[in-house]
Amino acid sequence: MSQNAVIARALAALGHETRLAIYRLLVRAGEAGLNVGEIAAHLKMPASTLAHHLSTLVAAGLVIQERQGREVVNRADYEAMRRTVGFLTDNCCTGVSLTTEDAA
């Protein structure tokens, strides 16, 4: 999968209001992460709704899940976050010039 495809998938996952709220909560939670029940309590959302959204974030590579006994801890993948933000800002303010390849 190309870098553009990976980034597009991450941005598409974050393009839903509920998933964006979940992701921002996990970023705030830090390395300790949160289990589904904790996320549900913070966002006042049913756990069944969260499971679908979490699986989308996991598939997009933005969230890591780790089983700890009977619960699953969810953490933001900070490297994926940095990679996504970096992709968007890497060429900031460097200027644009049209090449003959671009015009074709």
C-alpha positions, 0 to 999 in steps of 0.5 A: 500500500502506498504512503498516500493510501495509508494516509488517506485511510487514516484521514478517512477514519478520522473523518467521522465525528465519533471516531475523531472524539474517540481518537482525541480521547485516546491521545489525551489518555496517553500510554496508559490507554483506556478500555472500552468501558472507560471510553464509553463512560467518557463519551457517554456512548454505548460500548457496542457503538464504540466497538465498530468505531474502534475497529475502524481506527485499528484497521486504519493503523491509528489505534493499538489494542492490547489484551490485559487479562479480561479487558482490551486496552486501546491506545493511540499509535503516536508514531502513526499520528506523527506520520499522518500529521507530518505527511500533511505538513512536510512541504508546508510553504515550500512553494509550487512550480508546475513542471511539464510532467504536471501539465501532461 
